[in-house]
Amino acid sequence: MLVIDPEECIDCSLCVPECPVNAIYFEDDLPPDQQHFLGINAEYAPRWPVISQVKDAPSDADEWAGIPSKYENHFNPEPAGRLEDSE
């Protein structure tokens, strides 16, 4: 999971097509069932590392794409490094 810092976002929309699961919306277009992610972004963006380089999606990204309730069932507030990054 990635978060977008609402204080840094300039609403340029460049990240929207980059999201492989279509999970990025302009605030005005955010579905009602996704509104809670505004607070999650605001809380965790200042705490987690900034991604400043393009990286490939994790190798298991497609497996996770259709799993419901990922946030509720799998969220960890600690920033996670990918295994490939530590090798």
PyMOL commands that set and color helices and strands:
alter all, ss='L'
color gray80, all
select helices_A, chain A and resi 16-18+27-29+32-34+36-44+61-65+70-74+83-86
alter helices_A, ss='H'
color red, helices_A
deselect
rebuild
show_as cartoon
